Amino acid sequence: MTKADIVNEISKNTGVEKVIVQKTVEAFMESIKDSLADGTNVYLRGFGSFIVKKRAEKTARNISKNTTIKIPAHNIPAFKPAKTFVGDVKKVK
């Protein structure tokens, strides 16, 4: 399912114009992205959590040059689904 499919589905179910739904979906995703960029987690009860995970510094190997490199500590975005969400997905065949 693409973003356009989501917009079409919401518009069909609510009767709201696609342009308004498009702006709403874009604003929703932008607010989640901004929160995660600021280091703030987003919790949506019954759906899941958009969280920031911290990765520690580690040593890796560059196989082509046969050298070691340091990968600095960094943050990555992640999604953790709610238990009810996981249960609903497991029921689908």
Biopython code that builds the backbone (N, CA, C, O; Angstrom):
import numpy as np
from Bio.PDB.StructureBuilder import StructureBuilder

atoms = [
    (1, "MET", "N", (0.852, -1.174, 0.000)),
    (1, "MET", "CA", (0.000, 0.000, 0.000)),
    (1, "MET", "C", (0.897, 1.237, 0.000)),
    (1, "MET", "O", (1.837, 1.339, 0.788)),
    (2, "THR", "N", (0.593, 2.159, -0.885)),
    (2, "THR", "CA", (1.370, 3.383, -0.989)),
    (2, "THR", "C", (0.660, 4.528, -0.268)),
    (2, "THR", "O", (-0.468, 4.379, 0.202)),
    (3, "LYS", "N", (1.339, 5.667, -0.189)),
    (3, "LYS", "CA", (0.738, 6.835, 0.442)),
    (3, "LYS", "C", (-0.521, 7.257, -0.311)),
    (3, "LYS", "O", (-1.507, 7.660, 0.307)),
    (4, "ALA", "N", (-0.494, 7.167, -1.639)),
    (4, "ALA", "CA", (-1.671, 7.503, -2.445)),
    (4, "ALA", "C", (-2.833, 6.563, -2.135)),
    (4, "ALA", "O", (-3.984, 6.995, -2.079)),
    (5, "ASP", "N", (-2.538, 5.286, -1.935)),
    (5, "ASP", "CA", (-3.585, 4.322, -1.572)),
    (5, "ASP", "C", (-4.189, 4.667, -0.221)),
    (5, "ASP", "O", (-5.403, 4.572, -0.039)),
    (6, "ILE", "N", (-3.350, 5.067, 0.724)),
    (6, "ILE", "CA", (-3.842, 5.448, 2.052)),
    (6, "ILE", "C", (-4.751, 6.667, 1.942)),
    (6, "ILE", "O", (-5.818, 6.707, 2.554)),
    (7, "VAL", "N", (-4.328, 7.661, 1.162)),
    (7, "VAL", "CA", (-5.136, 8.870, 0.974)),
    (7, "VAL", "C", (-6.477, 8.511, 0.344)),
    (7, "VAL", "O", (-7.518, 8.997, 0.787)),
    (8, "ASN", "N", (-6.463, 7.667, -0.683)),
    (8, "ASN", "CA", (-7.711, 7.253, -1.338)),
    (8, "ASN", "C", (-8.634, 6.523, -0.378)),
    (8, "ASN", "O", (-9.841, 6.765, -0.371)),
    (9, "GLU", "N", (-8.078, 5.635, 0.429)),
    (9, "GLU", "CA", (-8.877, 4.850, 1.383)),
    (9, "GLU", "C", (-9.518, 5.755, 2.438)),
    (9, "GLU", "O", (-10.703, 5.621, 2.740)),
    (10, "ILE", "N", (-8.732, 6.670, 2.991)),
    (10, "ILE", "CA", (-9.265, 7.587, 4.011)),
    (10, "ILE", "C", (-10.332, 8.487, 3.398)),
    (10, "ILE", "O", (-11.372, 8.728, 4.011)),
    (11, "SER", "N", (-10.077, 8.977, 2.201)),
    (11, "SER", "CA", (-11.045, 9.847, 1.532)),
    (11, "SER", "C", (-12.354, 9.108, 1.263)),
    (11, "SER", "O", (-13.438, 9.661, 1.447)),
    (12, "LYS", "N", (-12.243, 7.868, 0.830)),
    (12, "LYS", "CA", (-13.436, 7.063, 0.539)),
    (12, "LYS", "C", (-14.227, 6.773, 1.821)),
    (12, "LYS", "O", (-15.457, 6.831, 1.817)),
    (13, "ASN", "N", (-13.520, 6.460, 2.920)),
    (13, "ASN", "CA", (-14.193, 6.098, 4.174)),
    (13, "ASN", "C", (-14.784, 7.287, 4.909)),
    (13, "ASN", "O", (-15.784, 7.139, 5.611)),
    (14, "THR", "N", (-14.187, 8.465, 4.761)),
    (14, "THR", "CA", (-14.654, 9.627, 5.526)),
    (14, "THR", "C", (-15.459, 10.618, 4.706)),
    (14, "THR", "O", (-16.203, 11.421, 5.267)),
    (15, "GLY", "N", (-15.324, 10.575, 3.384)),
    (15, "GLY", "CA", (-16.021, 11.532, 2.538)),
    (15, "GLY", "C", (-15.313, 12.874, 2.442)),
    (15, "GLY", "O", (-15.864, 13.821, 1.880)),
    (16, "VAL", "N", (-14.107, 12.972, 2.977)),
    (16, "VAL", "CA", (-13.322, 14.208, 2.922)),
    (16, "VAL", "C", (-12.566, 14.230, 1.595)),
    (16, "VAL", "O", (-12.153, 13.185, 1.092)),
    (17, "GLU", "N", (-12.389, 15.421, 1.033)),
    (17, "GLU", "CA", (-11.696, 15.552, -0.244)),
    (17, "GLU", "C", (-10.265, 15.032, -0.157)),
    (17, "GLU", "O", (-9.614, 15.138, 0.882)),
    (18, "LYS", "N", (-9.787, 14.467, -1.267)),
    (18, "LYS", "CA", (-8.445, 13.882, -1.295)),
    (18, "LYS", "C", (-7.355, 14.913, -1.015)),
    (18, "LYS", "O", (-6.345, 14.586, -0.392)),
    (19, "VAL", "N", (-7.544, 16.140, -1.460)),
    (19, "VAL", "CA", (-6.531, 17.179, -1.255)),
    (19, "VAL", "C", (-6.348, 17.449, 0.236)),
    (19, "VAL", "O", (-5.222, 17.600, 0.710)),
    (20, "ILE", "N", (-7.448, 17.509, 0.968)),
    (20, "ILE", "CA", (-7.384, 17.759, 2.410)),
    (20, "ILE", "C", (-6.758, 16.573, 3.128)),
    (20, "ILE", "O", (-5.937, 16.747, 4.028)),
    (21, "VAL", "N", (-7.148, 15.359, 2.725)),
    (21, "VAL", "CA", (-6.579, 14.151, 3.331)),
    (21, "VAL", "C", (-5.086, 14.083, 3.044)),
    (21, "VAL", "O", (-4.305, 13.715, 3.922)),
    (22, "GLN", "N", (-4.678, 14.433, 1.821)),
    (22, "GLN", "CA", (-3.262, 14.427, 1.448)),
    (22, "GLN", "C", (-2.457, 15.358, 2.351)),
    (22, "GLN", "O", (-1.389, 14.985, 2.838)),
    (23, "LYS", "N", (-2.971, 16.573, 2.573)),
    (23, "LYS", "CA", (-2.284, 17.535, 3.433)),
    (23, "LYS", "C", (-2.214, 17.025, 4.868)),
    (23, "LYS", "O", (-1.204, 17.213, 5.546)),
    (24, "THR", "N", (-3.280, 16.381, 5.331)),
    (24, "THR", "CA", (-3.319, 15.847, 6.688)),
    (24, "THR", "C", (-2.293, 14.724, 6.868)),
    (24, "THR", "O", (-1.562, 14.697, 7.858)),
    (25, "VAL", "N", (-2.244, 13.810, 5.916)),
    (25, "VAL", "CA", (-1.293, 12.695, 5.987)),
    (25, "VAL", "C", (0.141, 13.230, 5.938)),
    (25, "VAL", "O", (0.999, 12.768, 6.690)),
    (26, "GLU", "N", (0.399, 14.189, 5.068)),
    (26, "GLU", "CA", (1.735, 14.787, 4.971)),
    (26, "GLU", "C", (2.120, 15.468, 6.283)),
    (26, "GLU", "O", (3.249, 15.324, 6.754)),
    (27, "ALA", "N", (1.171, 16.217, 6.877)),
    (27, "ALA", "CA", (1.455, 16.899, 8.144)),
    (27, "ALA", "C", (1.700, 15.892, 9.263)),
    (27, "ALA", "O", (2.565, 16.111, 10.111)),
    (28, "PHE", "N", (0.950, 14.790, 9.276)),
    (28, "PHE", "CA", (1.126, 13.738, 10.278)),
    (28, "PHE", "C", (2.532, 13.139, 10.179)),
    (28, "PHE", "O", (3.228, 12.997, 11.184)),
    (29, "MET", "N", (2.937, 12.793, 8.963)),
    (29, "MET", "CA", (4.251, 12.180, 8.787)),
    (29, "MET", "C", (5.366, 13.172, 9.096)),
    (29, "MET", "O", (6.395, 12.791, 9.654)),
    (30, "GLU", "N", (5.176, 14.422, 8.745)),
    (30, "GLU", "CA", (6.178, 15.451, 9.029)),
    (30, "GLU", "C", (6.343, 15.659, 10.533)),
    (30, "GLU", "O", (7.461, 15.829, 11.020)),
    (31, "SER", "N", (5.224, 15.644, 11.273)),
    (31, "SER", "CA", (5.318, 15.837, 12.724)),
    (31, "SER", "C", (6.017, 14.661, 13.397)),
    (31, "SER", "O", (6.759, 14.857, 14.360)),
    (32, "ILE", "N", (5.795, 13.447, 12.909)),
    (32, "ILE", "CA", (6.502, 12.282, 13.456)),
    (32, "ILE", "C", (7.991, 12.397, 13.148)),
    (32, "ILE", "O", (8.829, 12.158, 14.019)),
    (33, "LYS", "N", (8.320, 12.761, 11.916)),
    (33, "LYS", "CA", (9.724, 12.895, 11.516)),
    (33, "LYS", "C", (10.429, 13.970, 12.339)),
    (33, "LYS", "O", (11.564, 13.773, 12.775)),
    (34, "ASP", "N", (9.763, 15.105, 12.554)),
    (34, "ASP", "CA", (10.360, 16.188, 13.343)),
    (34, "ASP", "C", (10.571, 15.770, 14.795)),
    (34, "ASP", "O", (11.595, 16.098, 15.394)),
    (35, "SER", "N", (9.610, 15.052, 15.360)),
    (35, "SER", "CA", (9.740, 14.589, 16.747)),
    (35, "SER", "C", (10.920, 13.640, 16.895)),
    (35, "SER", "O", (11.698, 13.752, 17.842)),
    (36, "LEU", "N", (11.054, 12.707, 15.961)),
    (36, "LEU", "CA", (12.169, 11.753, 16.029)),
    (36, "LEU", "C", (13.501, 12.456, 15.804)),
    (36, "LEU", "O", (14.498, 12.090, 16.426)),
    (37, "ALA", "N", (13.538, 13.454, 14.932)),
    (37, "ALA", "CA", (14.766, 14.206, 14.699)),
    (37, "ALA", "C", (15.189, 14.962, 15.951)),
    (37, "ALA", "O", (16.381, 15.169, 16.179)),
    (38, "ASP", "N", (14.212, 15.378, 16.771)),
    (38, "ASP", "CA", (14.505, 16.064, 18.033)),
    (38, "ASP", "C", (14.833, 15.083, 19.158)),
    (38, "ASP", "O", (15.186, 15.502, 20.260)),
    (39, "GLY", "N", (14.718, 13.771, 18.885)),
    (39, "GLY", "CA", (15.004, 12.762, 19.901)),
    (39, "GLY", "C", (13.807, 12.409, 20.759)),
    (39, "GLY", "O", (13.961, 11.748, 21.786)),
    (40, "THR", "N", (12.604, 12.838, 20.358)),
    (40, "THR", "CA", (11.390, 12.560, 21.114)),
    (40, "THR", "C", (10.644, 11.395, 20.471)),
    (40, "THR", "O", (10.388, 11.407, 19.267)),
    (41, "ASN", "N", (10.297, 10.393, 21.271)),
    (41, "ASN", "CA", (9.541, 9.261, 20.768)),
    (41, "ASN", "C", (8.076, 9.639, 20.574)),
    (41, "ASN", "O", (7.570, 10.553, 21.224)),
    (42, "VAL", "N", (7.396, 8.922, 19.668)),
    (42, "VAL", "CA", (5.974, 9.153, 19.390)),
    (42, "VAL", "C", (5.225, 7.872, 19.732)),
    (42, "VAL", "O", (5.535, 6.805, 19.201)),
    (43, "TYR", "N", (4.233, 7.979, 20.626)),
    (43, "TYR", "CA", (3.466, 6.822, 21.077)),
    (43, "TYR", "C", (2.024, 6.938, 20.595)),
    (43, "TYR", "O", (1.333, 7.902, 20.926)),
    (44, "LEU", "N", (1.567, 5.958, 19.811)),
    (44, "LEU", "CA", (0.196, 5.923, 19.333)),
    (44, "LEU", "C", (-0.470, 4.679, 19.927)),
    (44, "LEU", "O", (-0.266, 3.561, 19.453)),
    (45, "ARG", "N", (-1.257, 4.895, 20.957)),
    (45, "ARG", "CA", (-1.878, 3.793, 21.685)),
    (45, "ARG", "C", (-2.711, 2.920, 20.748)),
    (45, "ARG", "O", (-3.539, 3.423, 19.989)),
    (46, "GLY", "N", (-2.484, 1.608, 20.809)),
    (46, "GLY", "CA", (-3.209, 0.649, 19.984)),
    (46, "GLY", "C", (-2.594, 0.447, 18.612)),
    (46, "GLY", "O", (-2.993, -0.467, 17.891)),
    (47, "PHE", "N", (-1.629, 1.280, 18.234)),
    (47, "PHE", "CA", (-0.976, 1.147, 16.930)),
    (47, "PHE", "C", (0.494, 0.790, 17.100)),
    (47, "PHE", "O", (0.950, -0.235, 16.593)),
    (48, "GLY", "N", (1.234, 1.631, 17.811)),
    (48, "GLY", "CA", (2.648, 1.353, 18.037)),
    (48, "GLY", "C", (3.406, 2.610, 18.400)),
    (48, "GLY", "O", (2.826, 3.677, 18.603)),
    (49, "SER", "N", (4.713, 2.459, 18.475)),
    (49, "SER", "CA", (5.583, 3.561, 18.875)),
    (49, "SER", "C", (6.668, 3.774, 17.833)),
    (49, "SER", "O", (7.302, 2.824, 17.373)),
    (50, "PHE", "N", (6.874, 5.035, 17.465)),
    (50, "PHE", "CA", (8.006, 5.420, 16.648)),
    (50, "PHE", "C", (9.070, 5.884, 17.633)),
    (50, "PHE", "O", (8.877, 6.864, 18.353)),
    (51, "ILE", "N", (10.197, 5.173, 17.661)),
    (51, "ILE", "CA", (11.202, 5.437, 18.674)),
    (51, "ILE", "C", (12.558, 5.719, 18.032)),
    (51, "ILE", "O", (12.801, 5.379, 16.874)),
    (52, "VAL", "N", (13.427, 6.344, 18.809)),
    (52, "VAL", "CA", (14.801, 6.599, 18.388)),
    (52, "VAL", "C", (15.686, 5.594, 19.119)),
    (52, "VAL", "O", (15.721, 5.565, 20.349)),
    (53, "LYS", "N", (16.398, 4.773, 18.351)),
    (53, "LYS", "CA", (17.328, 3.810, 18.935)),
    (53, "LYS", "C", (18.746, 4.363, 18.820)),
    (53, "LYS", "O", (19.120, 4.963, 17.813)),
    (54, "LYS", "N", (19.517, 4.147, 19.871)),
    (54, "LYS", "CA", (20.896, 4.604, 19.885)),
    (54, "LYS", "C", (21.820, 3.436, 19.554)),
    (54, "LYS", "O", (21.776, 2.390, 20.203)),
    (55, "ARG", "N", (22.644, 3.626, 18.550)),
    (55, "ARG", "CA", (23.629, 2.617, 18.161)),
    (55, "ARG", "C", (24.986, 3.038, 18.718)),
    (55, "ARG", "O", (25.407, 4.183, 18.554)),
    (56, "ALA", "N", (25.660, 2.109, 19.372)),
    (56, "ALA", "CA", (26.972, 2.389, 19.961)),
    (56, "ALA", "C", (28.040, 2.417, 18.874)),
    (56, "ALA", "O", (27.846, 1.897, 17.776)),
    (57, "GLU", "N", (29.172, 3.035, 19.202)),
    (57, "GLU", "CA", (30.306, 3.035, 18.275)),
    (57, "GLU", "C", (30.804, 1.608, 18.112)),
    (57, "GLU", "O", (30.824, 0.831, 19.067)),
    (58, "LYS", "N", (31.208, 1.271, 16.886)),
    (58, "LYS", "CA", (31.727, -0.079, 16.667)),
    (58, "LYS", "C", (32.830, -0.056, 15.627)),
    (58, "LYS", "O", (32.982, 0.907, 14.875)),
    (59, "THR", "N", (33.594, -1.132, 15.602)),
    (59, "THR", "CA", (34.676, -1.291, 14.648)),
    (59, "THR", "C", (34.203, -2.230, 13.550)),
    (59, "THR", "O", (33.641, -3.289, 13.831)),
    (60, "ALA", "N", (34.431, -1.841, 12.295)),
    (60, "ALA", "CA", (34.047, -2.668, 11.149)),
    (60, "ALA", "C", (35.265, -2.862, 10.262)),
    (60, "ALA", "O", (36.301, -2.228, 10.464)),
    (61, "ARG", "N", (35.134, -3.737, 9.283)),
    (61, "ARG", "CA", (36.248, -4.007, 8.375)),
    (61, "ARG", "C", (35.871, -3.616, 6.961)),
    (61, "ARG", "O", (34.764, -3.888, 6.496)),
    (62, "ASN", "N", (36.807, -2.974, 6.287)),
    (62, "ASN", "CA", (36.690, -2.696, 4.861)),
    (62, "ASN", "C", (37.405, -3.840, 4.155)),
    (62, "ASN", "O", (38.635, -3.864, 4.111)),
    (63, "ILE", "N", (36.668, -4.770, 3.613)),
    (63, "ILE", "CA", (37.243, -5.995, 3.063)),
    (63, "ILE", "C", (38.111, -5.701, 1.841)),
    (63, "ILE", "O", (39.160, -6.320, 1.663)),
    (64, "SER", "N", (37.679, -4.761, 1.002)),
    (64, "SER", "CA", (38.442, -4.496, -0.226)),
    (64, "SER", "C", (39.824, -3.914, 0.070)),
    (64, "SER", "O", (40.778, -4.211, -0.650)),
    (65, "LYS", "N", (39.950, -3.094, 1.109)),
    (65, "LYS", "CA", (41.244, -2.489, 1.454)),
    (65, "LYS", "C", (41.932, -3.205, 2.613)),
    (65, "LYS", "O", (43.072, -2.889, 2.953)),
    (66, "ASN", "N", (41.232, -4.180, 3.226)),
    (66, "ASN", "CA", (41.750, -4.941, 4.352)),
    (66, "ASN", "C", (42.164, -4.023, 5.506)),
    (66, "ASN", "O", (43.249, -4.160, 6.070)),
    (67, "THR", "N", (41.270, -3.082, 5.844)),
    (67, "THR", "CA", (41.520, -2.157, 6.942)),
    (67, "THR", "C", (40.322, -2.152, 7.888)),
    (67, "THR", "O", (39.232, -2.609, 7.540)),
    (68, "THR", "N", (40.546, -1.632, 9.075)),
    (68, "THR", "CA", (39.445, -1.481, 10.016)),
    (68, "THR", "C", (39.025, -0.013, 10.033)),
    (68, "THR", "O", (39.841, 0.893, 9.866)),
    (69, "ILE", "N", (37.744, 0.185, 10.236)),
    (69, "ILE", "CA", (37.212, 1.547, 10.321)),
    (69, "ILE", "C", (36.321, 1.649, 11.550)),
    (69, "ILE", "O", (35.746, 0.656, 11.998)),
    (70, "LYS", "N", (36.214, 2.841, 12.083)),
    (70, "LYS", "CA", (35.346, 3.093, 13.236)),
    (70, "LYS", "C", (34.033, 3.675, 12.732)),
    (70, "LYS", "O", (34.024, 4.659, 11.991)),
    (71, "ILE", "N", (32.937, 3.069, 13.133)),
    (71, "ILE", "CA", (31.619, 3.616, 12.837)),
    (71, "ILE", "C", (31.172, 4.342, 14.103)),
    (71, "ILE", "O", (31.009, 3.710, 15.147)),
    (72, "PRO", "N", (30.970, 5.656, 14.030)),
    (72, "PRO", "CA", (30.635, 6.420, 15.240)),
    (72, "PRO", "C", (29.243, 6.069, 15.767)),
    (72, "PRO", "O", (28.407, 5.522, 15.049)),
    (73, "ALA", "N", (29.023, 6.395, 17.030)),
    (73, "ALA", "CA", (27.700, 6.200, 17.623)),
    (73, "ALA", "C", (26.703, 7.082, 16.880)),
    (73, "ALA", "O", (27.024, 8.205, 16.493)),
    (74, "HIS", "N", (25.484, 6.562, 16.684)),
    (74, "HIS", "CA", (24.465, 7.323, 15.969)),
    (74, "HIS", "C", (23.074, 6.852, 16.384)),
    (74, "HIS", "O", (22.921, 5.807, 17.016)),
    (75, "ASN", "N", (22.082, 7.628, 16.023)),
    (75, "ASN", "CA", (20.691, 7.290, 16.309)),
    (75, "ASN", "C", (20.000, 6.869, 15.019)),
    (75, "ASN", "O", (20.305, 7.376, 13.939)),
    (76, "ILE", "N", (19.048, 5.918, 15.153)),
    (76, "ILE", "CA", (18.262, 5.498, 14.003)),
    (76, "ILE", "C", (16.786, 5.447, 14.411)),
    (76, "ILE", "O", (16.473, 5.143, 15.562)),
    (77, "PRO", "N", (15.879, 5.744, 13.473)),
    (77, "PRO", "CA", (14.455, 5.631, 13.774)),
    (77, "PRO", "C", (14.024, 4.169, 13.704)),
    (77, "PRO", "O", (14.571, 3.383, 12.931)),
    (78, "ALA", "N", (13.035, 3.821, 14.525)),
    (78, "ALA", "CA", (12.511, 2.458, 14.531)),
    (78, "ALA", "C", (11.027, 2.503, 14.860)),
    (78, "ALA", "O", (10.531, 3.485, 15.412)),
    (79, "PHE", "N", (10.325, 1.433, 14.516)),
    (79, "PHE", "CA", (8.908, 1.318, 14.827)),
    (79, "PHE", "C", (8.692, 0.052, 15.630)),
    (79, "PHE", "O", (9.165, -1.020, 15.252)),
    (80, "LYS", "N", (7.973, 0.174, 16.747)),
    (80, "LYS", "CA", (7.638, -0.979, 17.575)),
    (80, "LYS", "C", (6.117, -1.077, 17.615)),
    (80, "LYS", "O", (5.468, -0.226, 18.223)),
    (81, "PRO", "N", (5.529, -2.098, 16.979)),
    (81, "PRO", "CA", (4.070, -2.201, 16.952)),
    (81, "PRO", "C", (3.495, -2.556, 18.319)),
    (81, "PRO", "O", (4.156, -3.192, 19.140)),
    (82, "ALA", "N", (2.248, -2.133, 18.549)),
    (82, "ALA", "CA", (1.548, -2.446, 19.788)),
    (82, "ALA", "C", (1.152, -3.927, 19.780)),
    (82, "ALA", "O", (1.052, -4.544, 18.720)),
    (83, "LYS", "N", (0.931, -4.483, 20.959)),
    (83, "LYS", "CA", (0.569, -5.902, 21.070)),
    (83, "LYS", "C", (-0.706, -6.212, 20.311)),
    (83, "LYS", "O", (-0.795, -7.257, 19.667)),
    (84, "THR", "N", (-1.699, -5.329, 20.370)),
    (84, "THR", "CA", (-2.954, -5.574, 19.655)),
    (84, "THR", "C", (-2.734, -5.546, 18.145)),
    (84, "THR", "O", (-3.364, -6.304, 17.407)),
    (85, "PHE", "N", (-1.844, -4.678, 17.691)),
    (85, "PHE", "CA", (-1.509, -4.593, 16.276)),
    (85, "PHE", "C", (-0.855, -5.899, 15.820)),
    (85, "PHE", "O", (-1.226, -6.455, 14.786)),
    (86, "VAL", "N", (0.099, -6.378, 16.580)),
    (86, "VAL", "CA", (0.789, -7.631, 16.252)),
    (86, "VAL", "C", (-0.206, -8.783, 16.242)),
    (86, "VAL", "O", (-0.154, -9.644, 15.364)),
    (87, "GLY", "N", (-1.116, -8.803, 17.218)),
    (87, "GLY", "CA", (-2.129, -9.856, 17.272)),
    (87, "GLY", "C", (-3.033, -9.846, 16.061)),
    (87, "GLY", "O", (-3.379, -10.903, 15.534)),
    (88, "ASP", "N", (-3.420, -8.659, 15.612)),
    (88, "ASP", "CA", (-4.277, -8.557, 14.427)),
    (88, "ASP", "C", (-3.554, -9.037, 13.170)),
    (88, "ASP", "O", (-4.162, -9.683, 12.316)),
    (89, "VAL", "N", (-2.280, -8.731, 13.049)),
    (89, "VAL", "CA", (-1.514, -9.150, 11.872)),
    (89, "VAL", "C", (-1.304, -10.664, 11.881)),
    (89, "VAL", "O", (-1.333, -11.302, 10.829)),
    (90, "LYS", "N", (-1.094, -11.231, 13.056)),
    (90, "LYS", "CA", (-0.882, -12.684, 13.135)),
    (90, "LYS", "C", (-2.118, -13.460, 12.743)),
    (90, "LYS", "O", (-2.008, -14.582, 12.248)),
    (91, "LYS", "N", (-3.307, -12.886, 12.953)),
    (91, "LYS", "CA", (-4.556, -13.573, 12.605)),
    (91, "LYS", "C", (-4.791, -13.646, 11.108)),
    (91, "LYS", "O", (-5.503, -14.533, 10.638)),
    (92, "VAL", "N", (-4.200, -12.721, 10.346)),
    (92, "VAL", "CA", (-4.391, -12.683, 8.896)),
    (92, "VAL", "C", (-3.641, -13.842, 8.258)),
    (92, "VAL", "O", (-2.501, -14.131, 8.621)),
    (93, "LYS", "N", (-4.294, -14.506, 7.299)),
    (93, "LYS", "CA", (-3.658, -15.653, 6.637)),
    (93, "LYS", "C", (-3.020, -15.255, 5.365)),
    (93, "LYS", "O", (-2.439, -16.093, 4.676)),
]
sb = StructureBuilder()
sb.init_structure("model")
sb.init_model(0)
sb.init_chain("A")
sb.init_seg("    ")
for serial, (resi, resn, name, xyz) in enumerate(atoms, 1):
    if name == "N":
        sb.init_residue(resn, " ", resi, " ")
    sb.init_atom(name, np.array(xyz, "f"), 0.0, 1.0, " ", f" {name:<3s}", serial, name[0])
structure = sb.get_structure()
